[in-house]
Amino acid sequence: MSVVVINALDVPEGGGAEIERRFAVRRHSVDGAPGFEGFQLLRPVAGESRYFVVTTWASREDFEQWQTSGARVAHSDGDGGSAPRRPVATGSTLLEFEVVDLGA
């Protein structure tokens, strides 16, 4: 059963362009992780000010393995340069869901 993990990022006003640029630079950095199925970055347009980072995994175990691996640390260092960058987001909330199989 697939698992969807959403990281809701609190991005200060004016920080949207930078967060989008950073995600664009590293958009394929998780592609090779075992169990990784997909990624989307959602920009707020109405009724919400947070950005949502939506990832889909084959299992919760696959997500947890990536989360505790060195790959996650490298992924969070900005744009892949040698020096870590200052975070754009001022906070985040992690949400997790299972995909419900509604049958055929």
BABA-845367 format. One record per residue: residue number from 1; residue in three letters; x, y, z of N, C-alpha, C, O, CB in turn. Coordinates in steps of 0.02 Angstrom, whole numbers, plus 32768, in hexadecimal, padded with zeros to 4 digits. Glycine has a CB too. Example, Ala and Ser with C-alpha at 12.3 -4.5 7.8 and 13.67 -1.06 7.14 Angstrom:
// residues 2
1; ALA; 8294; 7EE4; 8186; 8267; 7F1F; 8186; 8294; 7F5B; 8186; 82C8; 7F5A; 81A7; 8235; 7F20; 81C4 $
2; SER; 8282; 7F90; 8162; 82AC; 7FCB; 8165; 8285; 8002; 818A; 829E; 8039; 8192; 82C0; 7FE2; 811E $
//
This chain:
// residues 104
1; MET; 802A; 7FC5; 8000; 8000; 8000; 8000; 802C; 803E; 8000; 8058; 8045; 802B; 7FD0; 8000; 803D $
2; SER; 8022; 806A; 7FD2; 8049; 80A8; 7FCE; 803B; 80D5; 8009; 8005; 80D4; 8026; 803B; 80CC; 7F8C $
3; VAL; 806E; 80FD; 8019; 806A; 812D; 8050; 807A; 8172; 8033; 80AA; 817A; 800D; 809B; 811B; 808A $
4; VAL; 8052; 81A4; 8046; 805D; 81E9; 8031; 8075; 820F; 806E; 8056; 820E; 80A2; 801D; 8209; 8012 $
5; VAL; 80AE; 8231; 8066; 80CA; 825A; 809B; 80CB; 82A2; 8082; 80E5; 82B1; 804D; 8112; 8242; 80B0 $
6; ILE; 80AD; 82CF; 80AA; 80A9; 8315; 8097; 80CE; 833F; 80CC; 80C0; 833A; 8108; 805E; 832C; 8091 $
7; ASN; 80FD; 8367; 80B4; 811F; 8395; 80E0; 8102; 83D9; 80D2; 810D; 83F5; 809C; 816E; 8393; 80D5 $
8; ALA; 80DD; 83F5; 8103; 80BE; 8437; 80FC; 80F1; 846B; 8113; 8101; 846E; 814F; 807B; 843C; 8124 $
9; LEU; 810A; 8494; 80E5; 813F; 84C4; 80F4; 8123; 850A; 80FE; 80FF; 8524; 80D4; 8173; 84C5; 80BC $
10; ASP; 8135; 8528; 8137; 8124; 856D; 8144; 8159; 8598; 8122; 8192; 859B; 8138; 8120; 857C; 8191 $
11; VAL; 8146; 85B9; 80EB; 8175; 85E2; 80C4; 8160; 862B; 80CD; 8128; 863D; 80BE; 8175; 85CD; 8078 $
12; PRO; 818F; 8654; 80E5; 817D; 869B; 80EF; 816E; 86BE; 80AD; 8184; 86A9; 8078; 81B6; 86BF; 8112 $
13; GLU; 8147; 86F2; 80B1; 8135; 8719; 8076; 8175; 872D; 8051; 81A5; 8746; 806F; 810B; 8757; 8089 $
14; GLY; 8175; 8722; 8010; 81AF; 8733; 7FE7; 81E0; 86F9; 7FE0; 820F; 86FE; 7FB9; 81D2; 876D; 8004 $
15; GLY; 81D6; 86C2; 8004; 8204; 8689; 8001; 81F0; 8654; 7FCF; 8216; 8625; 7FC4; 820A; 866B; 8044 $
16; GLY; 81B7; 865B; 7FB0; 819E; 8628; 7F82; 81CC; 861B; 7F47; 81D8; 85E1; 7F36; 815B; 863B; 7F69 $
17; ALA; 81E5; 864F; 7F28; 8210; 8646; 7EED; 824F; 861F; 7F00; 8266; 85F5; 7ED9; 8223; 868A; 7ECF $
18; GLU; 826B; 862D; 7F3A; 82A9; 860B; 7F4E; 829B; 85C2; 7F5F; 82C3; 8596; 7F4C; 82C8; 862E; 7F8B $
19; ILE; 8264; 85B2; 7F80; 8256; 856C; 7F91; 8249; 8545; 7F50; 825F; 850C; 7F4A; 8218; 8567; 7FC0 $
20; GLU; 8227; 8564; 7F21; 821B; 8543; 7EE0; 825C; 8537; 7EBA; 8266; 8503; 7E9C; 81EA; 856D; 7EB5 $
21; ARG; 8289; 8568; 7EBB; 82C9; 8561; 7E9A; 82F1; 8528; 7EB8; 830E; 84FF; 7E94; 82F1; 85A2; 7E9D $
22; ARG; 82F3; 8524; 7EFA; 8319; 84EF; 7F1C; 82FD; 84AA; 7F0C; 8324; 847B; 7F00; 831A; 84FA; 7F67 $
23; PHE; 82BC; 84A3; 7F0C; 829F; 8462; 7EFB; 82AA; 8451; 7EB2; 82B4; 8416; 7EA1; 8254; 8462; 7F0B $
24; ALA; 82A9; 8482; 7E85; 82B4; 8475; 7E3E; 82FB; 845A; 7E33; 8305; 842D; 7E0A; 82A9; 84B5; 7E15 $
25; VAL; 832B; 8475; 7E56; 8371; 8460; 7E4E; 837A; 8417; 7E62; 83A2; 83F4; 7E44; 839F; 848D; 7E77 $
26; ARG; 8356; 8401; 7E95; 8360; 83BD; 7EAE; 8324; 838F; 7EA3; 831B; 835E; 7EC7; 8371; 83BF; 7EF8 $
27; ARG; 82FB; 839F; 7E72; 82BC; 837B; 7E69; 82C2; 8330; 7E5D; 8293; 830B; 7E6B; 8297; 8399; 7E30 $
28; HIS; 82FA; 8319; 7E44; 8302; 82D1; 7E37; 8330; 82B0; 7E6B; 8343; 8276; 7E62; 831F; 82C6; 7DF2 $
29; SER; 8340; 82D3; 7EA1; 8370; 82B8; 7ED1; 8356; 827C; 7EF8; 837E; 8257; 7F15; 8385; 82ED; 7F00 $
30; VAL; 8316; 8272; 7EFB; 82F9; 823A; 7F20; 82E5; 8200; 7EF2; 82D3; 81CA; 7F09; 82BD; 8252; 7F49 $
31; ASP; 82E7; 820C; 7EB1; 82CE; 81DB; 7E80; 82E8; 8195; 7E8B; 82C3; 8165; 7E82; 82DF; 81F2; 7E3B $
32; GLY; 8327; 818D; 7E9D; 8345; 814B; 7EA4; 833A; 812A; 7EE7; 8351; 80F1; 7EF1; 838C; 8150; 7E97 $
33; ALA; 8319; 814A; 7F15; 830E; 812D; 7F58; 82DF; 80F1; 7F52; 82AC; 80F5; 7F2F; 82F1; 8162; 7F89 $
34; PRO; 82EF; 80BA; 7F74; 82C3; 807F; 7F72; 827C; 8091; 7F89; 8272; 80AF; 7FBD; 82E0; 8047; 7F9D $
35; GLY; 824B; 807D; 7F61; 8205; 8088; 7F73; 81EA; 80CC; 7F62; 81AE; 80D8; 7F6B; 81FC; 807C; 7FBA $
36; PHE; 8214; 80FA; 7F49; 81FC; 813D; 7F37; 81D1; 8139; 7EF9; 81E5; 811C; 7EC6; 8237; 816D; 7F2D $
37; GLU; 8194; 8155; 7EFC; 8166; 8152; 7EC3; 8158; 8195; 7EA2; 8146; 8197; 7E68; 8125; 8135; 7EDA $
38; GLY; 8160; 81CC; 7EC7; 8151; 820C; 7EA8; 8157; 8247; 7ED7; 815A; 823F; 7F14; 810C; 820A; 7E8B $
39; PHE; 815A; 8283; 7EB8; 8164; 82C1; 7EDC; 813D; 82F9; 7EBB; 8139; 82FD; 7E7D; 81AF; 82D3; 7EE0 $
40; GLN; 8121; 8325; 7EE4; 8102; 8363; 7ECB; 8110; 839A; 7EFE; 8110; 838E; 7F3A; 80B5; 835A; 7EC0 $
41; LEU; 811B; 83D7; 7EE5; 811F; 8412; 7F0F; 80E0; 843B; 7F00; 80D6; 844F; 7EC6; 8161; 843C; 7F02 $
42; LEU; 80B7; 8447; 7F32; 8079; 846B; 7F29; 807F; 84B2; 7F43; 8091; 84BD; 7F7D; 803E; 8447; 7F4C $
43; ARG; 8070; 84E4; 7F17; 8073; 852B; 7F29; 802E; 8540; 7F42; 7FFB; 852F; 7F23; 8089; 8556; 7EEB $
44; PRO; 802B; 8565; 7F79; 7FEA; 857C; 7F92; 7FCD; 85B2; 7F64; 7FF0; 85DD; 7F4B; 7FF0; 8597; 7FDA $
45; VAL; 7F8A; 85AE; 7F5A; 7F69; 85E2; 7F32; 7F2D; 8600; 7F55; 7F1E; 863B; 7F4B; 7F54; 85C4; 7EF0 $
46; ALA; 7F0A; 85DA; 7F7F; 7ECF; 85F5; 7FA1; 7EC3; 85CD; 7FE1; 7EC3; 858F; 7FE0; 7E91; 85F3; 7F73 $
47; GLY; 7EB7; 85EF; 8017; 7EA5; 85CE; 8056; 7EDD; 85AD; 807B; 7ED2; 858D; 80AE; 7E71; 859C; 8047 $
48; GLU; 7F1A; 85B5; 8063; 7F53; 8594; 8083; 7F92; 85BC; 8071; 7F98; 85D5; 8039; 7F5A; 8549; 806C $
49; SER; 7FC0; 85C2; 80A0; 7FFE; 85E7; 8092; 803B; 85B9; 8090; 8071; 85CF; 807D; 8009; 861D; 80C6 $
50; ARG; 8032; 857B; 80A2; 806B; 854C; 80A3; 8074; 852B; 805F; 8045; 8522; 8039; 8060; 8517; 80D9 $
51; TYR; 80B2; 8519; 8051; 80C3; 84EE; 8018; 80BE; 84A6; 8031; 80CE; 8498; 806B; 810B; 84FD; 7FFC $
52; PHE; 80A8; 8479; 8006; 80A4; 8432; 8017; 80D3; 840A; 7FEB; 80CF; 840E; 7FAE; 805B; 8419; 8011 $
53; VAL; 80FF; 83E4; 800B; 812C; 83B7; 7FE8; 810C; 8372; 7FEF; 810A; 8355; 8026; 8176; 83B9; 8006 $
54; VAL; 80F3; 8356; 7FB8; 80CE; 8318; 7FB8; 80F9; 82E1; 7F99; 810D; 82E6; 7F60; 808B; 831F; 7F92 $
55; THR; 8107; 82AC; 7FC0; 812C; 8274; 7FA6; 8102; 8235; 7FB0; 80DD; 822E; 7FE0; 8172; 826D; 7FC8 $
56; THR; 810A; 8206; 7F81; 80E7; 81C6; 7F85; 811C; 818F; 7F87; 814C; 8190; 7F61; 80B6; 81BC; 7F48 $
57; TRP; 8111; 815F; 7FB4; 8140; 8128; 7FC0; 811B; 80E6; 7FBD; 80E0; 80E3; 7FCC; 8164; 8130; 8004 $
58; ALA; 813E; 80B2; 7FAA; 8120; 806F; 7FA6; 810B; 8056; 7FEB; 80DA; 8031; 7FF1; 8151; 803D; 7F87 $
59; SER; 812F; 806B; 801F; 811E; 8057; 8064; 8138; 808A; 8095; 8164; 80B2; 8085; 813A; 8010; 8073 $
60; ARG; 811E; 8088; 80D1; 8137; 80B4; 8106; 817F; 80A4; 8115; 81A7; 80D1; 8124; 810C; 80AC; 8146 $
61; GLU; 8192; 8065; 8111; 81D7; 8050; 811E; 8207; 8070; 80EC; 823E; 8085; 80FE; 81DD; 8003; 811C $
62; ASP; 81F2; 8074; 80AC; 821C; 8094; 807A; 8227; 80DD; 808B; 825F; 80F6; 8086; 81FC; 808E; 8034 $
63; PHE; 81F2; 8100; 80A0; 81F9; 8146; 80B3; 8227; 814D; 80F0; 8254; 8177; 80F0; 81B4; 8164; 80C4 $
64; GLU; 821D; 8123; 8122; 8246; 8126; 815E; 828F; 8118; 814E; 82BC; 8138; 816A; 822D; 80F4; 8193 $
65; GLN; 829C; 80E9; 8121; 82E1; 80DB; 810D; 8301; 8118; 80ED; 833A; 8129; 80FD; 82E3; 809E; 80DD $
66; TRP; 82DD; 8139; 80C0; 82F8; 8175; 80A1; 8302; 81AC; 80D4; 8334; 81CF; 80D4; 82C9; 818E; 8069 $
67; GLN; 82D1; 81B3; 8102; 82D3; 81E8; 8134; 8311; 81E2; 8161; 832C; 8215; 8176; 8294; 81E6; 815E $
68; THR; 8326; 81A5; 8170; 835F; 819C; 819D; 83A1; 8193; 8177; 83D6; 818A; 8196; 8353; 8160; 81C9 $
69; SER; 839F; 8195; 8135; 83DB; 818A; 810D; 8402; 81CB; 8103; 83E7; 8201; 810D; 83C9; 816B; 80C9 $
70; GLY; 843F; 81C5; 80EE; 8467; 81FF; 80DC; 844C; 8224; 80A1; 845A; 825F; 8098; 84AE; 81EA; 80CF $
71; ALA; 8425; 8202; 8076; 8408; 8223; 803B; 83D9; 825B; 804F; 83D8; 828F; 802E; 83E3; 81EF; 8010 $
72; ARG; 83B4; 8252; 8084; 8386; 8287; 809B; 83AE; 82C4; 80B2; 839A; 82FC; 80A3; 835A; 826D; 80D4 $
73; VAL; 83E5; 82B9; 80D5; 840E; 82F0; 80EC; 8428; 8318; 80B1; 8426; 8355; 80B1; 8448; 82D7; 8118 $
74; ALA; 8441; 82F5; 807E; 845A; 8316; 8042; 8422; 833C; 801F; 842D; 8372; 8004; 847A; 82E3; 8012 $
75; HIS; 83E7; 8320; 801F; 83AD; 833F; 7FFE; 839A; 8380; 8020; 8382; 83AE; 7FFE; 8371; 830F; 7FFF $
76; SER; 83A5; 8387; 8061; 838F; 83C2; 8085; 83C2; 83FA; 8087; 83B6; 842E; 80A5; 837E; 83AF; 80CB $
77; ASP; 83FC; 83F1; 8066; 8431; 8422; 8068; 842A; 8459; 8033; 845D; 8475; 801E; 8472; 8401; 8060 $
78; GLY; 83F0; 8468; 801E; 83E7; 849F; 7FEE; 83EB; 8487; 7FA6; 83C2; 845F; 7F91; 841B; 84D4; 7FF9 $
79; ASP; 841C; 849F; 7F81; 841E; 8491; 7F39; 8455; 8460; 7F26; 8468; 845D; 7EEB; 8427; 84D0; 7F13 $
80; GLY; 846E; 8439; 7F55; 84A0; 8408; 7F45; 84E7; 8423; 7F45; 8516; 83FE; 7F34; 8491; 83EA; 7F03 $
81; GLY; 84F0; 8462; 7F57; 8533; 847F; 7F5B; 8558; 8466; 7F98; 853D; 843E; 7FBF; 852E; 84CB; 7F5D $
82; SER; 8595; 847B; 7FA0; 85BF; 8462; 7FD6; 85AC; 847F; 801A; 85B6; 845F; 804D; 8608; 8471; 7FC8 $
83; ALA; 8590; 84BB; 801B; 857E; 84DA; 805B; 8533; 84D9; 8065; 850D; 84EB; 8037; 8599; 8523; 805E $
84; PRO; 851C; 84C4; 80A0; 84D4; 84C5; 80AE; 84B9; 850D; 80A9; 84DB; 853D; 80BA; 84C5; 84A8; 80F3 $
85; ARG; 847B; 8513; 8092; 845C; 8554; 808C; 842C; 855F; 80C5; 8414; 852F; 80E4; 8437; 855B; 8048 $
86; ARG; 841E; 859D; 80D3; 83EE; 85AF; 8107; 83A8; 8599; 80F0; 8396; 85A5; 80B7; 83F0; 85FB; 8117 $
87; PRO; 8381; 857A; 811C; 833D; 8564; 8108; 8311; 859F; 80F4; 8317; 85D6; 8110; 831C; 853D; 8142 $
88; VAL; 82E5; 8593; 80C4; 82B5; 85C5; 80B0; 8277; 85C0; 80DD; 825B; 85F2; 80F3; 82A1; 85BD; 8066 $
89; ALA; 8262; 8582; 80EB; 8227; 8576; 8114; 8236; 8587; 815D; 826E; 857E; 8175; 820F; 852D; 810E $
90; THR; 8204; 85A0; 8180; 820C; 85B1; 81C7; 81F1; 857A; 81F4; 81F7; 857F; 8231; 81E9; 85F2; 81D6 $
91; GLY; 81D3; 8547; 81D8; 81B8; 850E; 81FE; 8198; 84DD; 81CE; 818D; 84EC; 8193; 8185; 8526; 8232 $
92; SER; 8189; 84A2; 81E8; 8168; 846F; 81BE; 8141; 843F; 81E9; 814F; 8437; 8225; 819C; 844A; 8193 $
93; THR; 8111; 841F; 81CA; 80E8; 83EB; 81EA; 80E7; 83AF; 81BC; 80DA; 83B7; 8180; 80A0; 8405; 81F9 $
94; LEU; 80F5; 8374; 81D6; 80F5; 8337; 81AE; 80B2; 8314; 81B5; 809C; 8305; 81ED; 812F; 8308; 81C2 $
95; LEU; 8091; 8306; 817C; 8051; 82E3; 817A; 805B; 82A2; 8155; 807F; 82A1; 8122; 8019; 830F; 8158 $
96; GLU; 803E; 826B; 816C; 8046; 822A; 814B; 8002; 820B; 813F; 7FD6; 820E; 816A; 8072; 81FC; 8174 $
97; PHE; 7FF9; 81EC; 8104; 7FBB; 81CC; 80F1; 7FC9; 818A; 80CE; 7FFE; 8182; 80AF; 7F91; 81FA; 80C3 $
98; GLU; 7F9A; 815B; 80D3; 7F9C; 811F; 80AA; 7F6B; 8129; 8071; 7F37; 8148; 807A; 7F8A; 80DF; 80D4 $
99; VAL; 7F7D; 810F; 8036; 7F50; 8112; 7FFD; 7F1D; 80DB; 8004; 7F2F; 80A0; 800B; 7F78; 810C; 7FB9 $
100; VAL; 7EDE; 80EC; 8003; 7EA8; 80BC; 800B; 7E9A; 8099; 7FC8; 7E8E; 80BB; 7F96; 7E67; 80DE; 8026 $
101; ASP; 7E9C; 8058; 7FC8; 7E8C; 8031; 7F8D; 7E40; 8029; 7F8B; 7E23; 8006; 7FB4; 7EAF; 7FEB; 7F8D $
102; LEU; 7E21; 8049; 7F5B; 7DD8; 8048; 7F55; 7DBF; 8010; 7F28; 7D84; 800C; 7F17; 7DBF; 808B; 7F3C $
103; GLY; 7DED; 7FE4; 7F14; 7DD9; 7FAD; 7EE8; 7DD6; 7FC3; 7EA0; 7DE0; 7FFD; 7E8F; 7D97; 7F91; 7EFE $
104; ALA; 7DC7; 7F93; 7E76; 7DC5; 7FA0; 7E2E; 7D82; 7FB7; 7E16; 7D79; 7FC4; 7DDB; 7DDA; 7F64; 7E07 $
//
